[in-house]
Amino acid sequence: MGKLNAALIGTGFMGRVHAENLRRLGNVAILAVAASSEQKAREFARASGIERATGDYRTLLDDPAIHAVHVLTPNTLHHPMVKAALGAGKHVLCEKPSPRRWPRRVN
């Protein structure tokens, strides 16, 4: 398997944790980061050695080079972000998804 290209959505504590751990894997490249503002994203990207930064996570979902996204935002933001990422065909890792926000599956 080749290198997996990932993007991080969220630049708080868990963003730093995931960035460090992804680097240690050796087969994952972090192509981009999204934050609640362009400035936060640029600062995180600069400190983490990530080339691309944006204040709008949706712009990352259109990039075919990104295979997976890590959603590392507050729980109340998880549902729309995960739904959009899955709709864009991305693999998703969601940090502590909030089950209260997800519709219940009916069999």
C-alpha positions, 0 to 999 in steps of 0.5 A: 500500500502506498502513502495515505494522504490525510487532512486534519480538521481542528487545531486544538490539543487533539490536532497536535496529538494526531499530527504527531502520531500520524507522522510517527506512522511513516506511511501517512502524509498530512497534506492540509489542516483546517481550523475555525479561522484562516489565521489559526490554520496557518499558524498550526500549519507553520508550526507543524510543517503542513503546507496547506491551511484553510479556515473552511474545511469544506475546501479540503473535501474537494481535493482528490489527493486527500484520502482521509480526514481526522475530525478533531473539533468540539463534539457539536461540530462533528455531525455536519463535518463527518457527514460532509466528509463521508459524502465526499468519499473520504475515510473519516476518523472522528475524535470522540463522536457524540452519539447524541447528535447522530440519528438512531438506526432503525432495523 
